[in-house]
Amino acid sequence: MKTQGEGGVVVITGASSGVGRACAEAFAARGWHVVLAARRAEELNEVARRCRRRGAGRALPVPTEVTDAAAVDRLAEEAVASFGRIDVWINNAAVAAFGALDDIPADVCRKVIDTDVMGYVYGARAALTAMRRQGSGTLINVSSVVGVSPVPYNAPYALAKAAVRALGTSLRQELWLEGHRDVHVCTMLPATMDTPFFESAANYSGRKVLPMAPVYTPERAARKALRLARSPRREAYVGPAAAFLALQTKLAPRLMEKALAYQMNRAHLSRTETAPDTVGSVPHPLPGGAVRGGWAGGRRTAGRRLATAAVLTGAAYAALRVTAGRPPLSAATPGSRPRTVRRCARNGAW
């Protein structure tokens, strides 16, 4: 497989906005040829122009409806006809519908499953056909941490992302049995991403959809995709919160089931802002093609890093004082309480 800077060929579905667009620009900046797929031709053309400015070998926009198997096959055929091979294929196109399951129209549920599951199935078939033939390649399926730790009021999306994770496992097993050691299937599981996803989703909850903290930048997911292209792994979480949540779910599934239900109802669906029923981008694409959704993912990430750095610095300073034989400044001397405790006591805090 080609590596970065060598003009590899990457196909990206859902490339017109969010994580897909961030991936397109990240691969382009490293000299890859990018084949861009989404339903919106105008936005795809703009992404292609941006990719060329960022240094892409070539940028080929191919308007594609991923629920159409023949259209996805044509996408693969155009990529091979234009570049001779497919080194990386990123299945990323996805839609969602929020609300109680019996409030979401059946046709909307079906379209979510068609896009988020069958779209990946068609992409995997097309990509792996080319990769088996050429003897190498990497398929990256973008799942979600909710595929491991589901939440309520988003059932179609959660079950679709769980199916994507299962799809990756099955495909890896098939490739291993066939002896295709240089064809890889990776599953990427992001936490909440700062993308237009939440505003474009169908919503039948009656409440405004908000991203559940912590929120990470889509560029973080793009960097993870680049690392998987260079060094494939079975599964890769995006954002420490995703890995931590998956571990908590494994260790205490019943507790996490209730905790996530509470958190979804408390923070993911607004308690103060209502929202009318909307089909969102599920049946048809909406205008616009931003990478970020305006949820301050970059600022929040920087804040978490600053807080972590402060904690580590404080711990290191305390360790140095202890090593030098002096107690940390916050330590209480015998017979006394720390200054913060004394101040709280004077102020009547307890």
C-alpha positions as CSV (number, residue, x, y, z in Angstrom):
1,M,0.0,0.0,0.0
2,K,1.1,3.5,-0.7
3,T,2.2,5.6,2.3
4,Q,1.8,9.4,2.8
5,G,3.7,11.6,0.4
6,E,3.8,8.8,-2.2
7,G,0.6,9.7,-4.1
8,G,-1.6,7.0,-2.7
9,V,-5.3,6.9,-3.7
10,V,-8.0,7.3,-1.1
11,V,-11.8,7.2,-1.7
12,I,-13.9,9.0,0.9
13,T,-17.7,8.8,1.1
14,G,-19.6,11.5,2.9
15,A,-16.7,13.9,1.8
16,S,-18.8,17.0,1.5
17,S,-18.8,18.0,5.2
18,G,-17.7,17.0,8.7
19,V,-15.3,14.2,9.3
20,G,-15.3,13.2,5.6
21,R,-14.3,16.6,4.4
22,A,-11.6,16.8,7.2
23,C,-10.2,13.5,6.0
24,A,-10.2,14.7,2.4
25,E,-8.2,17.8,3.2
26,A,-5.8,15.9,5.5
27,F,-5.0,13.3,2.9
28,A,-4.7,16.0,0.2
29,A,-2.2,17.9,2.3
30,R,0.0,14.9,2.3
31,G,0.0,14.5,-1.5
32,W,-2.7,11.7,-1.8
33,H,-5.0,11.5,-4.8
34,V,-8.5,11.9,-3.3
35,V,-11.7,10.6,-4.8
36,L,-14.6,12.4,-3.1
37,A,-18.1,11.0,-2.9
38,A,-21.3,12.5,-1.5
39,R,-24.8,13.4,-2.7
40,R,-24.1,17.1,-3.2
41,A,-22.2,17.9,-6.4
42,E,-21.7,21.6,-5.7
43,E,-20.2,21.0,-2.3
44,L,-18.0,18.1,-3.6
45,N,-16.6,20.4,-6.3
46,E,-15.7,23.0,-3.6
47,V,-14.0,20.3,-1.5
48,A,-12.1,19.2,-4.6
49,R,-10.8,22.7,-5.2
50,R,-9.7,23.0,-1.5
51,C,-7.9,19.7,-1.8
52,R,-6.0,20.8,-4.9
53,R,-5.0,24.0,-3.1
54,R,-3.7,21.9,-0.2
55,G,-1.5,19.8,-2.4
56,A,-3.5,16.8,-3.5
57,G,-2.0,14.9,-6.4
58,R,-5.5,15.0,-8.0
59,A,-9.0,15.5,-6.6
60,L,-11.8,13.7,-8.3
61,P,-15.4,14.5,-7.2
62,V,-17.9,11.8,-7.9
63,P,-21.5,12.5,-6.8
64,T,-22.8,9.3,-5.3
65,E,-25.8,8.0,-3.4
66,V,-24.3,5.3,-1.2
67,T,-27.7,3.5,-0.8
68,D,-27.5,2.7,-4.5
69,A,-25.2,-0.4,-5.0
70,A,-24.6,0.3,-8.7
71,A,-23.6,3.9,-7.9
72,V,-21.1,2.8,-5.4
73,D,-19.7,0.2,-7.9
74,R,-19.3,3.1,-10.4
75,L,-17.5,5.1,-7.8
76,A,-14.9,2.3,-7.4
77,E,-14.7,1.9,-11.2
78,E,-14.0,5.6,-11.7
79,A,-11.3,5.6,-9.0
80,V,-9.5,2.6,-10.6
81,A,-10.0,4.0,-14.1
82,S,-8.5,7.3,-13.1
83,F,-5.7,6.1,-10.8
84,G,-5.2,2.4,-11.5
85,R,-5.8,1.3,-7.9
86,I,-7.5,2.1,-4.5
87,D,-5.1,2.2,-1.5
88,V,-7.6,3.4,1.1
89,W,-11.4,3.5,1.1
90,I,-13.1,5.4,4.0
91,N,-16.8,4.5,4.5
92,N,-18.0,7.6,6.3
93,A,-21.4,8.7,4.9
94,A,-24.0,8.6,7.6
95,V,-27.3,10.1,8.7
96,A,-29.3,10.0,12.0
97,A,-32.8,10.3,13.4
98,F,-33.4,11.4,17.0
99,G,-36.5,10.6,19.0
100,A,-38.3,7.7,20.6
101,L,-38.3,4.8,18.3
102,D,-42.1,4.8,17.9
103,D,-42.1,8.5,17.1
104,I,-39.6,8.2,14.2
105,P,-41.5,7.4,10.9
106,A,-40.7,3.9,9.6
107,D,-39.4,5.2,6.3
108,V,-37.0,7.5,8.1
109,C,-35.7,4.5,10.2
110,R,-35.3,2.5,7.0
111,K,-33.3,5.3,5.3
112,V,-30.9,5.6,8.2
113,I,-30.2,1.9,8.1
114,D,-29.9,1.9,4.3
115,T,-27.4,4.7,4.5
116,D,-25.4,3.8,7.6
117,V,-25.3,0.0,7.1
118,M,-26.0,-0.9,3.5
119,G,-24.0,2.1,2.3
120,Y,-21.0,0.6,4.1
121,V,-21.8,-2.9,2.8
122,Y,-21.8,-1.6,-0.8
123,G,-18.6,0.4,-0.1
124,A,-16.9,-2.6,1.4
125,R,-17.8,-4.9,-1.5
126,A,-16.6,-2.4,-4.1
127,A,-13.4,-1.5,-2.2
128,L,-12.4,-5.1,-1.3
129,T,-13.0,-6.3,-4.8
130,A,-10.4,-3.8,-6.0
131,M,-8.0,-4.5,-3.1
132,R,-8.2,-8.3,-3.4
133,R,-7.3,-7.9,-7.1
134,Q,-4.4,-5.6,-6.5
135,G,-3.2,-7.6,-3.4
136,S,-3.3,-4.8,-0.9
137,G,-5.3,-1.9,0.6
138,T,-7.1,-0.6,3.7
139,L,-10.8,-0.2,4.2
140,I,-11.6,2.2,7.1
141,N,-15.2,2.0,8.4
142,V,-16.2,5.0,10.5
143,S,-18.4,3.6,13.3
144,S,-19.1,5.4,16.6
145,V,-18.6,4.9,20.3
146,V,-22.4,4.5,20.4
147,G,-21.9,1.3,18.5
148,V,-20.3,0.0,21.6
149,S,-22.2,2.1,24.2
150,P,-25.7,2.8,22.8
151,V,-27.9,5.7,23.9
152,P,-31.6,6.1,23.8
153,Y,-33.6,8.4,21.4
154,N,-31.1,7.6,18.6
155,A,-31.8,3.9,18.1
156,P,-31.5,3.6,14.3
157,Y,-28.1,5.3,14.3
158,A,-26.8,3.3,17.4
159,L,-27.8,-0.1,15.9
160,A,-26.3,0.9,12.5
161,K,-23.0,1.8,14.1
162,A,-23.0,-1.5,16.1
163,A,-23.6,-3.3,12.8
164,V,-20.7,-1.4,11.2
165,R,-18.4,-2.7,14.0
166,A,-19.7,-6.2,13.4
167,L,-19.1,-5.8,9.7
168,G,-15.5,-5.0,10.3
169,T,-14.9,-8.1,12.4
170,S,-16.6,-10.4,9.8
171,L,-14.6,-8.9,6.9
172,R,-11.3,-9.3,8.8
173,Q,-12.1,-13.0,9.4
174,E,-13.0,-13.6,5.8
175,L,-9.8,-11.9,4.6
176,W,-7.7,-14.0,7.0
177,L,-9.3,-17.2,5.9
178,E,-8.6,-16.2,2.3
179,G,-5.0,-15.5,3.0
180,H,-5.1,-11.8,2.1
181,R,-2.6,-10.6,4.7
182,D,-2.0,-7.2,3.0
183,V,-5.7,-6.2,2.8
184,H,-6.8,-4.6,6.0
185,V,-10.2,-3.6,7.5
186,C,-10.1,-1.0,10.3
187,T,-13.0,0.3,12.4
188,M,-12.8,3.8,13.7
189,L,-15.0,4.7,16.7
190,P,-15.1,8.4,17.4
191,A,-16.6,10.2,20.4
192,T,-18.7,13.3,19.8
193,M,-17.3,15.3,16.8
194,D,-17.8,19.0,16.2
195,T,-19.5,18.7,12.9
196,P,-22.8,19.8,11.3
197,F,-24.2,16.3,12.1
198,F,-26.5,17.4,14.9
199,E,-28.2,20.2,13.0
200,S,-28.7,18.1,9.9
201,A,-30.1,15.0,11.6
202,A,-33.8,14.1,11.5
203,N,-35.4,15.0,14.8
204,Y,-38.7,13.8,16.3
205,S,-37.9,14.3,19.9
206,G,-39.5,17.7,20.3
207,R,-36.2,19.0,21.7
208,K,-33.1,20.6,20.2
209,V,-30.3,18.1,19.7
210,L,-27.0,19.1,21.3
211,P,-23.6,17.3,21.2
212,M,-22.8,15.3,24.3
213,A,-19.6,16.5,25.9
214,P,-16.7,16.1,25.5
215,V,-16.6,17.4,21.9
216,Y,-13.6,16.7,19.6
217,T,-12.6,18.3,16.4
218,P,-13.2,16.4,13.1
219,E,-9.5,17.1,12.3
220,R,-8.7,14.7,15.1
221,A,-10.6,11.9,13.4
222,A,-8.8,12.8,10.1
223,R,-5.4,12.4,11.8
224,K,-6.5,9.0,13.1
225,A,-7.5,7.9,9.6
226,L,-4.1,8.9,8.3
227,R,-2.5,6.8,11.0
228,L,-4.7,3.8,10.2
229,A,-3.7,4.3,6.5
230,R,0.0,4.0,7.5
231,S,-0.4,1.4,10.2
232,P,-3.7,-0.4,10.1
233,R,-5.3,-1.6,13.4
234,R,-8.5,-3.6,14.0
235,E,-10.2,-0.8,15.9
236,A,-9.2,2.7,16.9
237,Y,-11.1,5.1,19.2
238,V,-11.1,8.8,18.4
239,G,-10.8,10.9,21.6
240,P,-9.9,9.5,25.1
241,A,-13.6,9.8,26.1
242,A,-14.5,7.2,23.5
243,A,-12.0,4.6,24.8
244,F,-12.9,5.3,28.4
245,L,-16.7,5.0,27.7
246,A,-16.2,1.7,25.9
247,L,-14.1,0.4,28.8
248,Q,-16.7,1.5,31.4
249,T,-19.4,-0.2,29.3
250,K,-17.5,-3.5,29.3
251,L,-16.8,-3.4,33.0
252,A,-20.2,-2.2,34.3
253,P,-22.7,-2.6,31.5
254,R,-25.9,-2.3,33.6
255,L,-24.6,0.8,35.4
256,M,-23.5,2.5,32.1
257,E,-26.8,1.7,30.5
258,K,-28.6,3.8,33.1
259,A,-25.9,6.4,33.2
260,L,-26.0,7.0,29.5
261,A,-29.8,7.1,29.5
262,Y,-29.7,9.8,32.1
263,Q,-26.9,11.7,30.3
264,M,-28.7,11.5,27.0
265,N,-31.9,12.9,28.5
266,R,-30.1,15.5,30.5
267,A,-27.5,16.8,28.0
268,H,-27.9,15.4,24.5
269,L,-31.5,16.7,24.1
270,S,-32.0,20.2,25.4
271,R,-34.2,20.7,28.4
272,T,-34.9,24.3,27.5
273,E,-35.1,24.6,23.7
274,T,-37.8,22.9,21.7
275,A,-37.5,21.8,18.1
276,P,-40.1,21.0,15.4
277,D,-40.2,17.6,13.8
278,T,-37.8,17.5,10.8
279,V,-36.6,14.8,8.4
280,G,-33.3,16.6,8.2
281,S,-30.8,15.3,5.6
282,V,-32.0,11.7,5.8
283,P,-33.9,11.6,2.5
284,H,-32.1,14.4,0.7
285,P,-28.9,16.4,1.3
286,L,-29.1,19.9,2.9
287,P,-27.1,22.9,1.6
288,G,-23.8,23.7,3.2
289,G,-20.6,21.8,3.5
290,A,-18.7,22.9,6.6
291,V,-16.1,20.8,8.4
292,R,-17.1,22.0,11.8
293,G,-20.5,22.5,13.3
294,G,-19.7,25.4,15.6
295,W,-19.8,23.5,18.8
296,A,-16.3,24.8,19.9
297,G,-14.7,21.4,19.7
298,G,-11.2,23.0,19.2
299,R,-11.6,25.3,22.2
300,R,-12.9,22.5,24.4
301,T,-10.1,20.2,23.4
302,A,-7.6,23.0,24.2
303,G,-9.2,23.5,27.5
304,R,-9.0,19.8,28.4
305,R,-5.4,19.7,27.5
306,L,-4.6,22.8,29.5
307,A,-6.4,21.4,32.5
308,T,-4.6,18.1,32.1
309,A,-1.3,19.9,31.9
310,A,-2.0,21.9,35.0
311,V,-2.9,18.7,36.9
312,L,0.3,16.9,35.7
313,T,2.4,20.0,36.5
314,G,1.0,20.2,40.0
315,A,1.5,16.5,40.6
316,A,5.1,16.7,39.4
317,Y,5.7,19.7,41.7
318,A,4.3,17.9,44.7
319,A,6.4,14.8,43.9
320,L,9.5,17.0,43.7
321,R,8.8,18.6,47.1
322,V,8.2,15.2,48.7
323,T,11.4,13.9,47.2
324,A,13.3,16.9,48.6
325,G,11.9,16.1,52.1
326,R,9.3,19.0,52.1
327,P,5.5,18.4,52.1
328,P,3.5,19.8,49.2
329,L,2.1,23.2,49.9
330,S,-1.5,21.8,50.0
331,A,-0.6,19.2,52.6
332,A,-2.0,19.8,56.1
333,T,0.5,20.1,59.0
334,P,-0.2,18.1,62.2
335,G,-3.0,19.6,64.2
336,S,-4.3,21.9,61.4
337,R,-6.4,21.9,58.3
338,P,-5.5,23.1,54.8
339,R,-6.1,26.8,54.2
340,T,-8.9,26.0,51.7
341,V,-10.7,23.9,54.4
342,R,-10.2,26.6,57.0
343,R,-11.6,29.3,54.7
344,C,-14.6,27.2,53.8
345,A,-15.3,26.5,57.4
346,R,-15.2,30.2,58.2
347,N,-17.6,31.0,55.4
348,G,-20.0,28.4,56.6
349,A,-19.6,26.0,53.7
350,W,-20.2,23.1,56.0
